[in-house]
Amino acid sequence: MIQIRAFGRVARGVVVALTGVLLLGACSGGGDDGATGDGTNYVEGTGEITQVAVAERVEAPDLSGETLGGEEISLSDYRGDVVVLNVWGSWCPPCRAEAPHLVSAAEATADQGVRFVGLNTRDLSRDNALAFERRYEVEFPSFYDPNGRLVGAFPNGTLNPQAIPSTLIIDREGRIAARALLPLTEEDLLAALEPVIAEE
């Protein structure tokens, strides 16, 4: 069961339950990617997508750093576009299940001003993360965050990524418009993106 929760003074507490396929389970090391991460620092996702009223949105931290490919990027580079920021690790089984859905959603929204950015965390080996990208044909860039510094840039008590995988939708003004604490299907992600894309 996937829940979409409205976040804001007027709509806070309103929960609409939608039927969906949900892969839950705490991420842990190991698996067929030969990864060397440690998922025990993270808790299982809540199975919830939180959407934030426009008036209640706060600015996302302007993450800056090196990608897995060695390039320097910042979230502010994408200001003016809707950004899907996905937090993942090659050691995380639900991330592997989610990856094809992200790739499909990125292709489906590429001409709608939507940009996908990954945040690879707790992968102590860059090679494992790059192998993950090749395996799932991930073409969008990912920050390389082996020590969790970038994940930690989101203050506690905000809509910070609290599970692996987590996904944030950032509006054209750089504010957090939605957060998912679960592995997403393409259908669920496109549904969460639709109202943000439609905003002027």
Backbone bond lengths (Angstrom), bond angles and torsions (degrees), N, CA, C in turn:
res aa  C-N    CA-C-N  psi(-1)  N-CA   C-N-CA  omega(-1)  CA-C   N-CA-C  phi
1 M - - - 1.454 - - 1.520 109.57 -
2 I 1.317 117.20 121.72 1.447 122.24 176.60 1.513 108.53 -100.83
3 Q 1.320 115.97 133.32 1.450 120.31 179.02 1.514 109.39 -110.15
4 I 1.340 116.07 137.65 1.453 121.04 171.48 1.513 106.60 -110.16
5 R 1.329 115.23 119.60 1.455 120.10 -175.66 1.517 109.28 -114.19
6 A 1.321 115.91 129.48 1.458 120.55 175.15 1.515 108.75 -78.72
7 F 1.321 116.64 140.36 1.457 121.85 -177.11 1.516 107.95 -121.71
8 G 1.315 117.48 120.95 1.456 121.60 -179.69 1.507 109.47 157.13
9 R 1.330 117.21 164.64 1.461 120.72 -175.63 1.515 111.91 -59.88
10 V 1.331 116.61 -40.98 1.460 119.48 -176.04 1.515 110.92 -76.39
11 A 1.328 115.51 -42.85 1.463 119.19 -170.54 1.515 113.45 -101.90
12 R 1.320 118.25 -0.42 1.458 120.44 -176.23 1.518 110.90 -56.45
13 G 1.301 115.84 132.68 1.455 120.50 177.47 1.509 113.69 94.82
14 V 1.347 117.85 -9.34 1.455 119.94 178.58 1.520 108.52 -82.66
15 V 1.300 116.69 122.84 1.459 120.71 -177.48 1.518 109.13 -123.34
16 V 1.319 115.46 128.13 1.449 121.15 175.45 1.517 107.52 -114.62
17 A 1.304 116.80 120.12 1.464 120.88 -178.40 1.517 109.15 -90.67
18 L 1.308 116.05 131.47 1.459 122.18 177.48 1.517 108.34 -121.86
19 T 1.310 115.77 141.68 1.454 119.65 176.61 1.517 108.92 -75.04
20 G 1.309 116.37 136.92 1.458 119.82 178.97 1.508 109.90 -163.60
21 V 1.309 115.21 169.90 1.453 120.99 176.61 1.511 107.51 -91.31
22 L 1.315 117.13 127.05 1.454 120.81 -174.81 1.519 109.68 -131.47
23 L 1.296 116.23 120.97 1.459 121.46 173.74 1.510 107.46 -97.15
24 L 1.325 116.83 108.14 1.451 120.47 179.23 1.514 109.41 -111.60
25 G 1.265 115.03 155.39 1.456 120.99 177.39 1.497 108.52 151.69
26 A 1.307 116.76 136.83 1.456 119.74 179.26 1.517 108.65 -62.85
27 C 1.338 116.14 136.64 1.451 120.10 177.70 1.510 109.04 -73.08
28 S 1.313 114.85 143.85 1.456 119.23 178.00 1.509 109.00 -142.93
29 G 1.299 115.87 165.83 1.450 120.79 -178.26 1.510 111.47 -69.90
30 G 1.330 115.14 171.59 1.458 121.00 177.72 1.498 111.36 93.28
31 G 1.332 116.64 -169.80 1.446 120.91 179.84 1.507 111.00 105.99
32 D 1.339 115.35 178.88 1.449 119.55 -171.60 1.507 113.55 -80.26
33 D 1.324 118.94 0.45 1.453 119.78 175.80 1.523 111.46 -91.20
34 G 1.328 117.63 -3.90 1.453 119.76 179.45 1.504 112.40 66.55
35 A 1.322 118.47 30.52 1.449 121.74 -173.56 1.513 110.96 -76.67
36 T 1.338 114.48 161.29 1.457 120.01 -177.98 1.507 111.55 -125.22
37 G 1.314 118.17 30.47 1.452 119.96 178.66 1.505 110.96 -88.81
38 D 1.318 115.45 175.35 1.457 121.32 -179.83 1.506 108.25 -133.33
39 G 1.344 117.05 106.97 1.449 120.69 -176.61 1.500 114.34 -83.42
40 T 1.331 118.69 0.70 1.452 119.37 -174.70 1.517 112.67 -71.77
41 N 1.325 118.74 -9.13 1.458 121.18 177.71 1.515 111.91 -80.53
42 Y 1.311 118.25 -4.27 1.448 121.88 -173.35 1.517 110.87 -122.15
43 V 1.309 115.09 152.34 1.455 119.89 178.17 1.516 109.25 -100.23
44 E 1.302 114.28 160.08 1.455 122.19 177.64 1.523 110.00 -62.90
45 G 1.331 116.76 146.46 1.452 120.77 177.82 1.518 112.06 -66.17
46 T 1.319 115.38 158.75 1.463 120.77 -177.37 1.516 112.59 -86.11
47 G 1.340 117.96 -8.74 1.457 119.83 -176.01 1.508 111.93 75.39
48 E 1.320 116.52 30.07 1.457 120.34 -172.15 1.524 110.73 -129.95
49 I 1.331 115.58 140.64 1.454 122.34 169.50 1.522 106.64 -110.32
50 T 1.321 116.62 122.17 1.458 121.66 179.99 1.518 108.88 -105.72
51 Q 1.330 116.89 123.23 1.456 121.32 176.96 1.523 108.57 -108.04
52 V 1.330 116.49 137.20 1.456 122.33 -171.01 1.524 110.01 -106.95
53 A 1.339 116.14 129.41 1.459 120.78 174.72 1.528 109.42 -59.25
54 V 1.328 116.79 144.47 1.467 121.23 -175.08 1.523 111.46 -53.60
55 A 1.316 117.34 -43.77 1.466 121.34 -176.84 1.523 112.90 -68.33
56 E 1.339 117.49 -16.37 1.464 121.22 -175.88 1.531 112.84 -102.19
57 R 1.303 117.60 -1.00 1.461 119.86 -174.49 1.525 112.45 -73.53
58 V 1.328 114.52 145.39 1.460 120.99 175.23 1.522 108.50 -117.94
59 E 1.316 114.82 155.55 1.454 120.07 -176.90 1.526 110.44 -70.38
60 A 1.301 114.98 138.07 1.464 120.25 175.02 1.523 109.23 -74.51
61 P 1.322 118.10 148.39 1.467 119.65 174.06 1.528 109.95 -57.64
62 D 1.322 116.19 142.20 1.457 119.71 178.24 1.523 108.81 -83.57
63 L 1.319 114.40 83.19 1.461 119.59 -179.22 1.520 110.37 -64.13
64 S 1.301 115.88 136.63 1.463 121.94 175.98 1.517 108.26 -136.38
65 G 1.304 115.91 142.94 1.456 118.60 178.35 1.512 111.67 169.73
66 E 1.309 114.42 -170.55 1.457 121.69 -177.04 1.517 110.15 -93.09
67 T 1.314 115.60 141.09 1.457 120.39 175.67 1.528 109.94 -83.09
68 L 1.323 114.98 169.74 1.463 119.46 174.76 1.522 111.43 -58.49
69 G 1.336 115.63 -28.71 1.459 120.20 179.24 1.513 114.42 -84.79
70 G 1.353 117.23 -1.43 1.461 120.66 175.95 1.508 115.62 93.95
71 E 1.332 118.36 5.48 1.460 121.58 178.67 1.523 110.14 -92.72
72 E 1.334 116.32 153.53 1.462 121.70 176.44 1.526 109.03 -93.12
73 I 1.337 116.51 128.41 1.461 120.53 176.23 1.522 109.44 -137.27
74 S 1.327 115.27 162.56 1.461 123.20 173.64 1.514 108.09 -135.65
75 L 1.320 116.90 150.68 1.466 119.25 175.43 1.516 110.81 -60.36
76 S 1.338 117.46 -32.44 1.467 119.96 -179.16 1.526 112.10 -64.59
77 D 1.325 117.73 -17.42 1.469 120.70 175.41 1.523 111.23 -61.21
78 Y 1.332 116.27 -22.31 1.464 121.49 -174.02 1.529 112.18 -104.17
79 R 1.337 117.30 9.42 1.460 119.98 179.25 1.534 109.42 -58.15
80 G 1.308 116.58 135.04 1.460 121.93 -174.62 1.515 112.47 101.51
81 D 1.326 116.79 -15.40 1.459 122.46 174.04 1.526 109.26 -112.47
82 V 1.319 116.49 158.17 1.460 121.28 168.97 1.528 106.78 -80.10
83 V 1.321 116.71 132.92 1.463 121.12 -176.79 1.525 110.12 -116.25
84 V 1.313 115.69 132.56 1.463 122.27 170.36 1.522 106.51 -103.66
85 L 1.335 116.45 112.48 1.457 121.99 179.99 1.523 108.42 -105.26
86 N 1.318 116.08 112.11 1.467 121.62 -177.03 1.520 110.23 -108.64
87 V 1.334 116.36 125.04 1.462 122.65 178.76 1.528 108.10 -95.18
88 W 1.330 117.01 125.46 1.455 119.96 -172.85 1.531 111.18 -149.31
89 G 1.314 114.81 166.40 1.454 121.85 172.09 1.515 109.08 -144.94
90 S 1.317 116.72 145.28 1.469 119.20 -179.05 1.526 111.59 -67.64
91 W 1.330 116.96 -19.37 1.466 123.50 -179.68 1.522 112.76 -82.69
92 C 1.326 117.50 -1.49 1.467 123.65 -170.24 1.528 110.32 -101.77
93 P 1.341 119.24 108.96 1.468 120.64 -179.00 1.531 114.50 -56.08
94 P 1.349 120.83 -43.75 1.466 118.67 177.67 1.529 113.02 -63.36
95 C 1.344 117.32 -27.84 1.464 119.79 176.68 1.523 110.60 -65.42
96 R 1.328 115.89 -36.60 1.468 119.97 178.23 1.521 110.62 -66.19
97 A 1.329 116.43 -39.36 1.466 119.90 178.50 1.523 111.26 -68.37
98 E 1.325 116.68 -33.42 1.465 121.66 -176.35 1.527 112.90 -78.23
99 A 1.328 117.52 -30.66 1.461 121.68 -170.43 1.529 114.41 -52.62
100 P 1.340 120.69 -46.89 1.468 118.94 179.82 1.527 113.02 -61.61
101 H 1.328 116.99 -31.84 1.466 120.35 178.41 1.528 110.79 -69.04
102 L 1.323 117.26 -38.69 1.463 120.46 177.47 1.521 110.77 -65.26
103 V 1.322 116.15 -43.19 1.461 120.19 179.52 1.526 110.38 -60.64
104 S 1.324 117.33 -44.15 1.470 120.99 179.60 1.521 111.20 -65.35
105 A 1.338 117.19 -42.11 1.464 120.48 -179.96 1.524 110.95 -66.15
106 A 1.324 117.21 -37.14 1.462 120.56 177.74 1.522 110.84 -62.91
107 E 1.313 116.46 -41.58 1.465 120.20 178.17 1.522 111.06 -66.70
108 A 1.337 117.06 -38.65 1.465 121.33 -176.61 1.520 112.74 -70.12
109 T 1.336 117.74 -24.82 1.470 120.56 -174.69 1.524 113.27 -112.71
110 A 1.315 117.31 6.97 1.464 120.73 -174.53 1.518 112.89 -59.95
111 D 1.338 117.23 -31.59 1.466 120.37 -178.72 1.524 112.22 -94.95
112 Q 1.344 117.00 13.31 1.462 121.17 179.69 1.527 112.04 -113.90
113 G 1.325 116.32 16.97 1.459 119.42 178.92 1.513 113.57 74.60
114 V 1.327 117.26 31.00 1.464 122.25 178.47 1.527 108.26 -111.89
115 R 1.314 115.76 130.63 1.461 121.31 178.77 1.526 109.52 -120.59
116 F 1.297 116.58 135.47 1.457 122.19 178.70 1.527 109.53 -101.79
117 V 1.318 115.34 136.37 1.460 122.11 176.89 1.527 107.15 -136.52
118 G 1.314 116.96 131.17 1.453 120.70 176.09 1.517 111.11 -94.14
119 L 1.318 114.94 159.60 1.462 121.55 172.21 1.526 106.09 -131.77
120 N 1.327 114.81 95.28 1.461 120.21 -178.85 1.520 108.87 -81.29
121 T 1.324 116.83 122.59 1.458 119.86 -175.55 1.523 111.50 -129.59
122 R 1.324 114.96 150.90 1.468 123.52 176.50 1.526 113.78 63.48
123 D 1.326 117.08 15.54 1.462 119.93 171.44 1.522 106.97 -91.75
124 L 1.313 117.70 105.28 1.455 120.73 -177.38 1.524 111.98 -72.32
125 S 1.312 116.55 -19.29 1.460 121.80 176.95 1.522 109.57 -112.21
126 R 1.325 115.99 117.24 1.463 120.16 175.95 1.530 110.42 -60.67
127 D 1.328 116.93 -33.38 1.468 120.50 -178.37 1.526 111.44 -60.38
128 N 1.330 117.35 -39.44 1.462 119.86 179.30 1.520 111.22 -64.02
129 A 1.325 116.40 -41.17 1.458 120.45 179.51 1.528 110.82 -66.68
130 L 1.326 116.83 -40.89 1.462 120.12 178.18 1.525 111.05 -65.78
131 A 1.327 117.26 -36.66 1.464 120.51 176.80 1.520 110.72 -63.91
132 F 1.329 117.01 -37.95 1.463 122.22 176.06 1.530 109.76 -60.28
133 E 1.336 116.60 -46.93 1.465 119.86 -179.80 1.524 111.28 -61.87
134 R 1.305 117.28 -41.90 1.468 119.56 178.94 1.521 110.74 -65.01
135 R 1.314 116.65 -43.65 1.465 120.52 -176.68 1.521 111.19 -60.44
136 Y 1.330 116.29 -42.35 1.465 120.12 -175.74 1.525 112.69 -99.92
137 E 1.321 117.35 8.18 1.466 123.66 175.95 1.522 111.16 56.20
138 V 1.321 115.14 45.69 1.464 121.58 177.36 1.520 107.99 -81.79
139 E 1.330 116.61 118.20 1.456 120.72 -176.78 1.521 112.97 -104.49
140 F 1.337 117.96 -16.14 1.467 118.33 179.67 1.532 109.47 -79.54
141 P 1.336 117.37 155.12 1.470 120.13 -175.83 1.519 112.10 -72.88
142 S 1.319 115.80 154.24 1.463 122.21 174.12 1.522 109.69 -131.15
143 F 1.336 115.91 131.21 1.458 119.74 168.18 1.528 108.61 -59.83
144 Y 1.323 116.24 144.82 1.466 120.47 173.17 1.524 107.95 -103.31
145 D 1.331 116.08 114.43 1.468 122.67 -171.14 1.527 109.80 -130.61
146 P 1.337 117.89 65.66 1.467 119.45 -172.74 1.522 114.38 -63.73
147 N 1.335 117.57 -27.77 1.467 119.83 -177.21 1.526 113.83 -100.89
148 G 1.336 117.60 4.08 1.459 120.61 177.52 1.514 114.79 78.15
149 R 1.327 118.35 13.05 1.468 121.18 -178.18 1.524 112.02 -62.57
150 L 1.321 117.11 -42.99 1.461 120.03 -177.30 1.524 111.21 -71.60
151 V 1.329 117.01 -40.04 1.463 119.54 175.86 1.526 109.70 -59.59
152 G 1.328 116.69 -38.03 1.458 121.50 -179.92 1.512 114.34 -72.30
153 A 1.337 117.96 -7.65 1.468 120.54 179.31 1.519 112.30 -72.91
154 F 1.333 116.98 -15.33 1.459 120.69 177.20 1.524 108.48 -84.90
155 P 1.341 118.73 120.21 1.471 120.30 -176.85 1.525 111.73 -62.53
156 N 1.327 116.24 143.50 1.459 120.78 173.67 1.519 109.70 -61.95
157 G 1.328 115.60 146.52 1.454 120.05 -179.64 1.510 113.55 88.79
158 T 1.333 116.96 -5.91 1.458 120.99 175.46 1.522 107.54 -102.77
159 L 1.316 115.83 -172.97 1.463 119.51 176.13 1.528 108.97 -80.66
160 N 1.315 114.66 62.07 1.456 119.72 -179.50 1.531 110.46 -85.97
161 P 1.330 116.96 155.92 1.464 119.34 178.08 1.523 109.88 -72.02
162 Q 1.320 116.59 109.93 1.459 121.65 -172.90 1.522 113.27 -104.61
163 A 1.302 117.68 1.41 1.460 121.21 -178.58 1.520 108.17 -145.69
164 I 1.294 115.70 164.61 1.456 121.92 174.99 1.525 107.42 -121.22
165 P 1.330 119.10 116.10 1.456 126.27 1.75 1.527 112.91 -82.76
166 S 1.317 114.65 154.77 1.462 123.08 168.65 1.521 107.31 -131.13
167 T 1.319 116.28 152.63 1.458 120.52 177.49 1.519 109.10 -134.54
168 L 1.328 116.07 131.76 1.457 122.31 173.12 1.517 108.85 -111.81
169 I 1.322 116.05 139.42 1.462 121.58 170.48 1.518 106.64 -106.00
170 I 1.316 116.21 123.42 1.463 122.90 -176.38 1.520 108.01 -112.24
171 D 1.338 116.30 127.81 1.467 119.40 -175.11 1.531 111.40 -76.23
172 R 1.324 116.05 179.39 1.464 121.21 -173.74 1.525 112.87 -65.49
173 E 1.325 116.75 -17.59 1.463 121.00 178.54 1.522 112.33 -97.74
174 G 1.317 116.93 9.07 1.452 120.71 176.33 1.511 115.02 82.77
175 R 1.341 117.15 18.90 1.466 121.40 -178.80 1.527 110.28 -104.66
176 I 1.334 116.04 149.91 1.463 120.63 -179.83 1.522 109.49 -75.34
177 A 1.327 116.15 116.12 1.462 122.23 -177.41 1.519 112.41 -99.95
178 A 1.325 117.55 -22.59 1.467 120.57 -179.18 1.516 109.22 -162.45
179 R 1.325 114.69 154.59 1.466 121.17 175.12 1.516 108.90 -139.50
180 A 1.324 115.88 137.31 1.462 121.62 175.38 1.519 108.60 -119.76
181 L 1.320 116.37 125.29 1.465 121.85 177.14 1.523 108.95 -106.69
182 L 1.314 115.02 58.53 1.459 122.12 -177.72 1.517 108.11 -168.86
183 P 1.324 117.95 159.26 1.459 119.78 171.87 1.523 109.22 -71.84
184 L 1.311 116.31 129.32 1.462 121.12 -173.34 1.517 111.93 -95.52
185 T 1.326 115.20 147.87 1.454 121.04 165.17 1.521 107.80 -89.48
186 E 1.323 116.28 161.84 1.460 119.84 176.51 1.525 110.31 -57.21
187 E 1.325 117.29 -42.94 1.464 121.43 -178.22 1.525 111.48 -60.25
188 D 1.329 117.05 -46.03 1.460 120.26 -178.92 1.522 111.46 -66.48
189 L 1.322 117.11 -40.20 1.457 120.30 -179.50 1.521 111.05 -66.67
190 L 1.323 117.49 -43.55 1.460 119.93 178.74 1.522 111.28 -63.15
191 A 1.337 117.01 -36.95 1.465 120.31 177.84 1.523 111.24 -65.15
192 A 1.336 117.32 -38.88 1.461 120.67 178.46 1.523 111.81 -71.69
193 L 1.318 116.69 -31.70 1.462 121.19 179.58 1.522 113.17 -74.45
194 E 1.315 116.92 -32.30 1.466 121.26 -170.68 1.526 113.73 -51.03
195 P 1.349 120.12 -51.64 1.464 118.46 -178.33 1.526 113.32 -67.55
196 V 1.320 117.79 -28.70 1.464 120.46 -179.92 1.527 109.90 -74.22
197 I 1.322 116.57 -40.35 1.463 120.43 175.89 1.522 110.69 -61.20
198 A 1.332 116.80 -36.47 1.467 121.49 -175.82 1.524 113.18 -73.74
199 E 1.324 117.84 -15.07 1.464 120.23 -178.50 1.518 111.09 -67.38
200 E 1.304 115.40 142.17 1.472 120.49 178.23 1.527 109.82 -84.71
